[in-house]
Amino acid sequence: MATRRSGKQQGRPPTARTTGAQRSRSTAQARRGPAASRRSRGAPAPVDRLVVGPVPPVARVAGGLLAVAGLVGVAAVFPGYLVVGGVQLSLAGGPLDVLVALVTPLVAVAVGVLTVLGRVPRFGLAYAGVTGGLAVGHLLIELYQGTTSTARPGVEVLAGDLVVTSSVVTGPGWVLGVVALGTTVLAGVLAVAAWGRTVMEDAGSLDPLRPALGGAAVLLGAVAVLCLALPAADVPDQLVTDPATGLVTVVTAEGPRALLERPGLALLGGLVLAAALLLTAVVSASLRPRLAAVGGLLAVAVAVLQAGLSGLRDAVHSPDLDWTLPGAGLLVVGLVAVGLTALAWRWQPGRPVDVDVDEDEDDAAERFLSR
């Protein structure tokens, strides 16, 4: 009678099978070489190393002018701003007013000092160039408010107060503010001139994100322009009830004029500001290296956030004003722009999965020999 032999008695002995698998793996490792044998799955992503060349003197001068503009802007907050219709206006009417007014100057001082030191020059040059382009529109609007706004008197919101520009007398704060804006424009011009002479590159880790970053920046810039076209704080409508008939009528009070409804230099400044905001939002995301894009986006974010905070300050400061939907939109867009800047700064590409084809073949061979 035939007896059934166990699996251990059939085929080659286990020792031979193991020796054959090990010999196959050793042959494959020898074929790959020592460099490939050191590879492993899930290797860390390469470091985005930054290369900075010699910083040209004009770049340091641009950073110095930006820092000076920031210091002058800080000094402009505390003296008298304007005297409109016999009302003394000041940018330092309270703690909230001071905090809002110091946002842009303090950031300019920090970025300017960093540029003068030459640590990350293109970051500071990008910030100075974008800020200088936006400052042109603000400068024209300030010149209108301090010099020619009495040609066509109207209701304006200046330094958080609702006033009628029947007469305007400039104060030291207004003069210092104009000097700060003019210095910022000059710093922007020098930053553009120094850009091509400044060497600063990285490995391009932000490149996969740039299309999405640029699209988001353009969208934020367009929404910001739409919000700027309307007052951030406005006079609310009043409901008047007729005592005889009981009929409720909505009475529209005259409020501040929108950005593009003002005449002369103010209209020109509004158009320049809107165009510069859209253009800089588009260009900033494409700047190289990564920190240059961060600098440009930071300048756009600070400008929009400053406008949103100013509208909130006006609504809180004056009992005659209400915060409008465009004003709230500016604040939201500014916060989102800050988040977009942080994303560009901290973005890390995904780790590449290093698949060792030869090792997978060895595993398959070992499984086949063990059958």
Contacts in CASP RR format, 6 or more apart in sequence:
PFRMAT RR
TARGET T0000
AUTHOR 0000-0000-0000
METHOD contacts of the structure
MODEL  1
MATRRSGKQQGRPPTARTTGAQRSRSTAQARRGPAASRRSRGAPAPVDRL
VVGPVPPVARVAGGLLAVAGLVGVAAVFPGYLVVGGVQLSLAGGPLDVLV
ALVTPLVAVAVGVLTVLGRVPRFGLAYAGVTGGLAVGHLLIELYQGTTST
ARPGVEVLAGDLVVTSSVVTGPGWVLGVVALGTTVLAGVLAVAAWGRTVM
EDAGSLDPLRPALGGAAVLLGAVAVLCLALPAADVPDQLVTDPATGLVTV
VTAEGPRALLERPGLALLGGLVLAAALLLTAVVSASLRPRLAAVGGLLAV
AVAVLQAGLSGLRDAVHSPDLDWTLPGAGLLVVGLVAVGLTALAWRWQPG
RPVDVDVDEDEDDAAERFLSR
17 369 0 8 1.000
17 370 0 8 1.000
20 369 0 8 1.000
21 365 0 8 1.000
21 366 0 8 1.000
21 369 0 8 1.000
21 370 0 8 1.000
24 362 0 8 1.000
24 365 0 8 1.000
24 366 0 8 1.000
24 369 0 8 1.000
25 362 0 8 1.000
25 365 0 8 1.000
25 366 0 8 1.000
28 358 0 8 1.000
28 359 0 8 1.000
28 361 0 8 1.000
28 362 0 8 1.000
28 365 0 8 1.000
29 37 0 8 1.000
29 362 0 8 1.000
31 358 0 8 1.000
32 358 0 8 1.000
36 356 0 8 1.000
36 358 0 8 1.000
39 354 0 8 1.000
39 356 0 8 1.000
40 354 0 8 1.000
40 356 0 8 1.000
41 353 0 8 1.000
41 354 0 8 1.000
41 355 0 8 1.000
41 356 0 8 1.000
42 351 0 8 1.000
42 352 0 8 1.000
42 353 0 8 1.000
42 354 0 8 1.000
43 351 0 8 1.000
43 352 0 8 1.000
43 354 0 8 1.000
44 351 0 8 1.000
45 348 0 8 1.000
45 349 0 8 1.000
45 350 0 8 1.000
45 351 0 8 1.000
45 352 0 8 1.000
46 203 0 8 1.000
47 203 0 8 1.000
48 202 0 8 1.000
48 203 0 8 1.000
48 204 0 8 1.000
48 205 0 8 1.000
48 290 0 8 1.000
49 202 0 8 1.000
49 203 0 8 1.000
50 120 0 8 1.000
50 200 0 8 1.000
50 201 0 8 1.000
50 202 0 8 1.000
50 289 0 8 1.000
50 291 0 8 1.000
51 199 0 8 1.000
51 200 0 8 1.000
51 201 0 8 1.000
51 202 0 8 1.000
52 118 0 8 1.000
52 119 0 8 1.000
52 120 0 8 1.000
52 121 0 8 1.000
52 199 0 8 1.000
52 200 0 8 1.000
53 198 0 8 1.000
53 199 0 8 1.000
53 200 0 8 1.000
54 199 0 8 1.000
55 118 0 8 1.000
55 121 0 8 1.000
55 198 0 8 1.000
56 194 0 8 1.000
56 197 0 8 1.000
56 198 0 8 1.000
58 190 0 8 1.000
58 193 0 8 1.000
58 194 0 8 1.000
58 197 0 8 1.000
59 115 0 8 1.000
59 118 0 8 1.000
59 121 0 8 1.000
59 125 0 8 1.000
59 190 0 8 1.000
59 191 0 8 1.000
59 194 0 8 1.000
59 197 0 8 1.000
59 198 0 8 1.000
60 115 0 8 1.000
60 116 0 8 1.000
60 118 0 8 1.000
61 190 0 8 1.000
62 115 0 8 1.000
62 125 0 8 1.000
62 128 0 8 1.000
62 187 0 8 1.000
62 188 0 8 1.000
62 190 0 8 1.000
62 191 0 8 1.000
62 194 0 8 1.000
63 111 0 8 1.000
63 112 0 8 1.000
63 113 0 8 1.000
63 115 0 8 1.000
63 116 0 8 1.000
63 124 0 8 1.000
63 125 0 8 1.000
63 128 0 8 1.000
63 187 0 8 1.000
63 191 0 8 1.000
64 112 0 8 1.000
64 113 0 8 1.000
64 115 0 8 1.000
64 116 0 8 1.000
64 187 0 8 1.000
65 128 0 8 1.000
65 183 0 8 1.000
65 184 0 8 1.000
65 186 0 8 1.000
65 187 0 8 1.000
65 188 0 8 1.000
65 190 0 8 1.000
66 108 0 8 1.000
66 111 0 8 1.000
66 112 0 8 1.000
66 115 0 8 1.000
66 124 0 8 1.000
66 127 0 8 1.000
66 128 0 8 1.000
66 131 0 8 1.000
66 183 0 8 1.000
66 184 0 8 1.000
66 187 0 8 1.000
66 188 0 8 1.000
66 191 0 8 1.000
67 108 0 8 1.000
67 109 0 8 1.000
67 112 0 8 1.000
67 113 0 8 1.000
67 115 0 8 1.000
67 116 0 8 1.000
68 183 0 8 1.000
69 105 0 8 1.000
69 108 0 8 1.000
69 180 0 8 1.000
69 181 0 8 1.000
69 182 0 8 1.000
69 183 0 8 1.000
69 184 0 8 1.000
69 187 0 8 1.000
70 104 0 8 1.000
70 105 0 8 1.000
70 106 0 8 1.000
70 108 0 8 1.000
70 109 0 8 1.000
70 180 0 8 1.000
70 184 0 8 1.000
71 105 0 8 1.000
71 109 0 8 1.000
72 105 0 8 1.000
72 176 0 8 1.000
72 177 0 8 1.000
72 179 0 8 1.000
72 180 0 8 1.000
72 183 0 8 1.000
73 105 0 8 1.000
73 176 0 8 1.000
73 177 0 8 1.000
73 180 0 8 1.000
74 102 0 8 1.000
74 105 0 8 1.000
74 106 0 8 1.000
74 109 0 8 1.000
75 176 0 8 1.000
76 91 0 8 1.000
76 172 0 8 1.000
76 173 0 8 1.000
76 174 0 8 1.000
76 175 0 8 1.000
76 176 0 8 1.000
76 177 0 8 1.000
76 179 0 8 1.000
76 180 0 8 1.000
77 91 0 8 1.000
77 92 0 8 1.000
77 98 0 8 1.000
77 101 0 8 1.000
77 102 0 8 1.000
77 105 0 8 1.000
77 173 0 8 1.000
78 90 0 8 1.000
78 91 0 8 1.000
78 92 0 8 1.000
78 173 0 8 1.000
79 90 0 8 1.000
79 171 0 8 1.000
79 172 0 8 1.000
79 173 0 8 1.000
79 176 0 8 1.000
80 88 0 8 1.000
80 89 0 8 1.000
80 90 0 8 1.000
80 91 0 8 1.000
80 171 0 8 1.000
80 172 0 8 1.000
80 173 0 8 1.000
80 174 0 8 1.000
81 89 0 8 1.000
81 90 0 8 1.000
81 91 0 8 1.000
81 158 0 8 1.000
81 159 0 8 1.000
81 171 0 8 1.000
81 173 0 8 1.000
81 174 0 8 1.000
82 89 0 8 1.000
82 145 0 8 1.000
82 146 0 8 1.000
82 158 0 8 1.000
82 159 0 8 1.000
82 168 0 8 1.000
82 169 0 8 1.000
82 170 0 8 1.000
82 171 0 8 1.000
82 174 0 8 1.000
83 89 0 8 1.000
83 167 0 8 1.000
83 168 0 8 1.000
83 169 0 8 1.000
83 171 0 8 1.000
84 156 0 8 1.000
84 158 0 8 1.000
84 161 0 8 1.000
84 163 0 8 1.000
84 164 0 8 1.000
84 165 0 8 1.000
84 166 0 8 1.000
84 167 0 8 1.000
84 168 0 8 1.000
84 169 0 8 1.000
85 163 0 8 1.000
85 164 0 8 1.000
85 165 0 8 1.000
85 166 0 8 1.000
85 167 0 8 1.000
85 168 0 8 1.000
86 167 0 8 1.000
87 161 0 8 1.000
87 163 0 8 1.000
89 158 0 8 1.000
89 159 0 8 1.000
89 160 0 8 1.000
89 161 0 8 1.000
89 163 0 8 1.000
90 97 0 8 1.000
90 159 0 8 1.000
91 97 0 8 1.000
91 98 0 8 1.000
91 101 0 8 1.000
91 159 0 8 1.000
91 173 0 8 1.000
92 98 0 8 1.000
92 101 0 8 1.000
93 159 0 8 1.000
93 317 0 8 1.000
96 313 0 8 1.000
96 316 0 8 1.000
96 317 0 8 1.000
97 159 0 8 1.000
97 160 0 8 1.000
97 313 0 8 1.000
97 317 0 8 1.000
100 306 0 8 1.000
100 309 0 8 1.000
100 310 0 8 1.000
100 312 0 8 1.000
100 313 0 8 1.000
103 302 0 8 1.000
103 305 0 8 1.000
103 306 0 8 1.000
103 309 0 8 1.000
104 302 0 8 1.000
104 303 0 8 1.000
104 306 0 8 1.000
105 180 0 8 1.000
107 298 0 8 1.000
107 302 0 8 1.000
108 131 0 8 1.000
108 184 0 8 1.000
111 123 0 8 1.000
111 124 0 8 1.000
111 127 0 8 1.000
111 128 0 8 1.000
111 295 0 8 1.000
111 298 0 8 1.000
112 124 0 8 1.000
112 127 0 8 1.000
112 128 0 8 1.000
114 120 0 8 1.000
114 123 0 8 1.000
114 124 0 8 1.000
115 121 0 8 1.000
115 123 0 8 1.000
115 124 0 8 1.000
115 125 0 8 1.000
115 128 0 8 1.000
120 200 0 8 1.000
120 291 0 8 1.000
121 198 0 8 1.000
121 200 0 8 1.000
122 195 0 8 1.000
122 198 0 8 1.000
122 200 0 8 1.000
122 287 0 8 1.000
122 289 0 8 1.000
122 291 0 8 1.000
122 292 0 8 1.000
123 291 0 8 1.000
123 292 0 8 1.000
123 294 0 8 1.000
123 295 0 8 1.000
124 191 0 8 1.000
124 295 0 8 1.000
125 191 0 8 1.000
125 194 0 8 1.000
125 195 0 8 1.000
125 198 0 8 1.000
125 292 0 8 1.000
126 191 0 8 1.000
126 284 0 8 1.000
126 287 0 8 1.000
126 292 0 8 1.000
126 293 0 8 1.000
126 294 0 8 1.000
126 295 0 8 1.000
126 296 0 8 1.000
126 299 0 8 1.000
127 295 0 8 1.000
127 296 0 8 1.000
127 298 0 8 1.000
127 299 0 8 1.000
128 184 0 8 1.000
128 187 0 8 1.000
128 188 0 8 1.000
128 190 0 8 1.000
128 191 0 8 1.000
129 187 0 8 1.000
129 188 0 8 1.000
129 191 0 8 1.000
129 192 0 8 1.000
129 296 0 8 1.000
129 299 0 8 1.000
130 280 0 8 1.000
130 283 0 8 1.000
130 284 0 8 1.000
130 295 0 8 1.000
130 296 0 8 1.000
130 299 0 8 1.000
130 300 0 8 1.000
131 184 0 8 1.000
131 187 0 8 1.000
131 188 0 8 1.000
131 299 0 8 1.000
131 302 0 8 1.000
131 303 0 8 1.000
132 184 0 8 1.000
132 185 0 8 1.000
132 187 0 8 1.000
132 188 0 8 1.000
132 189 0 8 1.000
132 191 0 8 1.000
133 185 0 8 1.000
133 188 0 8 1.000
133 276 0 8 1.000
133 280 0 8 1.000
134 273 0 8 1.000
134 276 0 8 1.000
134 277 0 8 1.000
134 280 0 8 1.000
134 299 0 8 1.000
134 300 0 8 1.000
134 303 0 8 1.000
135 181 0 8 1.000
135 182 0 8 1.000
135 184 0 8 1.000
135 185 0 8 1.000
136 185 0 8 1.000
136 269 0 8 1.000
136 272 0 8 1.000
136 273 0 8 1.000
136 276 0 8 1.000
137 268 0 8 1.000
137 269 0 8 1.000
137 270 0 8 1.000
137 272 0 8 1.000
137 273 0 8 1.000
137 276 0 8 1.000
138 181 0 8 1.000
138 269 0 8 1.000
138 273 0 8 1.000
139 178 0 8 1.000
139 181 0 8 1.000
139 182 0 8 1.000
139 185 0 8 1.000
140 265 0 8 1.000
140 266 0 8 1.000
140 268 0 8 1.000
140 269 0 8 1.000
140 270 0 8 1.000
140 272 0 8 1.000
141 262 0 8 1.000
141 265 0 8 1.000
141 266 0 8 1.000
141 269 0 8 1.000
141 270 0 8 1.000
141 273 0 8 1.000
142 174 0 8 1.000
142 177 0 8 1.000
142 178 0 8 1.000
142 181 0 8 1.000
143 178 0 8 1.000
143 265 0 8 1.000
144 262 0 8 1.000
144 264 0 8 1.000
144 265 0 8 1.000
144 266 0 8 1.000
144 269 0 8 1.000
145 156 0 8 1.000
145 158 0 8 1.000
145 165 0 8 1.000
145 168 0 8 1.000
145 174 0 8 1.000
145 266 0 8 1.000
146 168 0 8 1.000
146 170 0 8 1.000
146 174 0 8 1.000
147 168 0 8 1.000
147 170 0 8 1.000
148 264 0 8 1.000
148 265 0 8 1.000
149 156 0 8 1.000
149 165 0 8 1.000
149 168 0 8 1.000
149 266 0 8 1.000
150 165 0 8 1.000
150 166 0 8 1.000
150 167 0 8 1.000
150 168 0 8 1.000
151 263 0 8 1.000
152 263 0 8 1.000
153 164 0 8 1.000
153 165 0 8 1.000
153 166 0 8 1.000
154 164 0 8 1.000
154 165 0 8 1.000
154 257 0 8 1.000
155 162 0 8 1.000
155 163 0 8 1.000
155 164 0 8 1.000
155 235 0 8 1.000
155 254 0 8 1.000
155 255 0 8 1.000
155 256 0 8 1.000
155 257 0 8 1.000
156 162 0 8 1.000
156 163 0 8 1.000
156 164 0 8 1.000
156 165 0 8 1.000
156 256 0 8 1.000
156 257 0 8 1.000
157 163 0 8 1.000
157 231 0 8 1.000
157 233 0 8 1.000
157 256 0 8 1.000
157 314 0 8 1.000
157 318 0 8 1.000
157 321 0 8 1.000
160 233 0 8 1.000
160 313 0 8 1.000
160 314 0 8 1.000
160 317 0 8 1.000
160 318 0 8 1.000
160 321 0 8 1.000
161 317 0 8 1.000
161 318 0 8 1.000
162 235 0 8 1.000
162 255 0 8 1.000
162 256 0 8 1.000
162 318 0 8 1.000
162 320 0 8 1.000
162 321 0 8 1.000
200 289 0 8 1.000
200 291 0 8 1.000
200 292 0 8 1.000
201 288 0 8 1.000
201 289 0 8 1.000
202 288 0 8 1.000
202 289 0 8 1.000
202 290 0 8 1.000
202 291 0 8 1.000
204 288 0 8 1.000
204 289 0 8 1.000
204 290 0 8 1.000
205 290 0 8 1.000
205 347 0 8 1.000
205 348 0 8 1.000
205 349 0 8 1.000
206 213 0 8 1.000
206 289 0 8 1.000
206 290 0 8 1.000
206 293 0 8 1.000
206 344 0 8 1.000
206 347 0 8 1.000
208 349 0 8 1.000
209 343 0 8 1.000
209 344 0 8 1.000
209 347 0 8 1.000
210 285 0 8 1.000
210 286 0 8 1.000
210 293 0 8 1.000
213 285 0 8 1.000
213 293 0 8 1.000
213 340 0 8 1.000
213 343 0 8 1.000
213 344 0 8 1.000
214 281 0 8 1.000
214 282 0 8 1.000
214 285 0 8 1.000
214 286 0 8 1.000
215 285 0 8 1.000
216 340 0 8 1.000
217 281 0 8 1.000
217 282 0 8 1.000
217 284 0 8 1.000
217 285 0 8 1.000
217 297 0 8 1.000
217 300 0 8 1.000
217 337 0 8 1.000
217 340 0 8 1.000
218 278 0 8 1.000
218 281 0 8 1.000
218 282 0 8 1.000
220 281 0 8 1.000
220 300 0 8 1.000
220 304 0 8 1.000
220 333 0 8 1.000
220 334 0 8 1.000
220 336 0 8 1.000
220 337 0 8 1.000
220 340 0 8 1.000
221 277 0 8 1.000
221 278 0 8 1.000
221 281 0 8 1.000
221 300 0 8 1.000
221 304 0 8 1.000
221 333 0 8 1.000
222 278 0 8 1.000
223 329 0 8 1.000
223 333 0 8 1.000
224 277 0 8 1.000
224 281 0 8 1.000
224 304 0 8 1.000
224 307 0 8 1.000
224 330 0 8 1.000
224 333 0 8 1.000
224 334 0 8 1.000
224 337 0 8 1.000
225 274 0 8 1.000
225 277 0 8 1.000
225 278 0 8 1.000
226 326 0 8 1.000
227 326 0 8 1.000
227 327 0 8 1.000
227 329 0 8 1.000
227 330 0 8 1.000
227 333 0 8 1.000
228 259 0 8 1.000
228 270 0 8 1.000
228 273 0 8 1.000
228 274 0 8 1.000
228 277 0 8 1.000
228 307 0 8 1.000
228 326 0 8 1.000
228 330 0 8 1.000
229 258 0 8 1.000
229 259 0 8 1.000
229 260 0 8 1.000
229 274 0 8 1.000
229 326 0 8 1.000
230 258 0 8 1.000
230 259 0 8 1.000
230 324 0 8 1.000
230 326 0 8 1.000
230 327 0 8 1.000
231 255 0 8 1.000
231 256 0 8 1.000
231 257 0 8 1.000
231 258 0 8 1.000
231 324 0 8 1.000
231 326 0 8 1.000
232 307 0 8 1.000
232 308 0 8 1.000
232 310 0 8 1.000
232 311 0 8 1.000
232 312 0 8 1.000
232 314 0 8 1.000
232 315 0 8 1.000
232 323 0 8 1.000
232 324 0 8 1.000
232 326 0 8 1.000
232 327 0 8 1.000
232 330 0 8 1.000
233 256 0 8 1.000
233 311 0 8 1.000
233 312 0 8 1.000
233 314 0 8 1.000
233 315 0 8 1.000
233 318 0 8 1.000
233 321 0 8 1.000
233 322 0 8 1.000
233 323 0 8 1.000
233 324 0 8 1.000
233 327 0 8 1.000
234 255 0 8 1.000
234 256 0 8 1.000
234 321 0 8 1.000
234 322 0 8 1.000
234 324 0 8 1.000
235 253 0 8 1.000
235 254 0 8 1.000
235 255 0 8 1.000
235 256 0 8 1.000
235 320 0 8 1.000
235 321 0 8 1.000
235 322 0 8 1.000
236 253 0 8 1.000
236 322 0 8 1.000
237 250 0 8 1.000
237 251 0 8 1.000
237 252 0 8 1.000
237 253 0 8 1.000
238 250 0 8 1.000
238 251 0 8 1.000
238 253 0 8 1.000
239 248 0 8 1.000
239 249 0 8 1.000
239 250 0 8 1.000
239 251 0 8 1.000
240 248 0 8 1.000
240 249 0 8 1.000
240 250 0 8 1.000
240 251 0 8 1.000
241 247 0 8 1.000
241 248 0 8 1.000
241 249 0 8 1.000
242 248 0 8 1.000
242 249 0 8 1.000
259 266 0 8 1.000
259 270 0 8 1.000
259 273 0 8 1.000
259 274 0 8 1.000
260 267 0 8 1.000
260 270 0 8 1.000
260 271 0 8 1.000
260 274 0 8 1.000
261 267 0 8 1.000
262 270 0 8 1.000
277 300 0 8 1.000
277 303 0 8 1.000
277 304 0 8 1.000
280 296 0 8 1.000
280 299 0 8 1.000
280 300 0 8 1.000
281 300 0 8 1.000
284 293 0 8 1.000
284 295 0 8 1.000
284 296 0 8 1.000
284 297 0 8 1.000
284 299 0 8 1.000
284 300 0 8 1.000
285 293 0 8 1.000
285 297 0 8 1.000
285 344 0 8 1.000
286 293 0 8 1.000
287 293 0 8 1.000
287 295 0 8 1.000
287 296 0 8 1.000
290 344 0 8 1.000
290 345 0 8 1.000
290 347 0 8 1.000
291 345 0 8 1.000
293 344 0 8 1.000
294 341 0 8 1.000
294 344 0 8 1.000
294 345 0 8 1.000
295 341 0 8 1.000
297 337 0 8 1.000
297 340 0 8 1.000
297 341 0 8 1.000
297 344 0 8 1.000
298 341 0 8 1.000
300 337 0 8 1.000
301 334 0 8 1.000
301 337 0 8 1.000
301 338 0 8 1.000
301 339 0 8 1.000
301 340 0 8 1.000
301 341 0 8 1.000
304 330 0 8 1.000
304 333 0 8 1.000
304 334 0 8 1.000
304 337 0 8 1.000
305 331 0 8 1.000
305 334 0 8 1.000
305 335 0 8 1.000
305 337 0 8 1.000
305 338 0 8 1.000
307 330 0 8 1.000
308 327 0 8 1.000
308 329 0 8 1.000
308 330 0 8 1.000
308 331 0 8 1.000
308 334 0 8 1.000
309 331 0 8 1.000
311 323 0 8 1.000
311 327 0 8 1.000
311 330 0 8 1.000
311 331 0 8 1.000
312 323 0 8 1.000
312 327 0 8 1.000
312 331 0 8 1.000
314 321 0 8 1.000
315 321 0 8 1.000
315 322 0 8 1.000
315 323 0 8 1.000
END
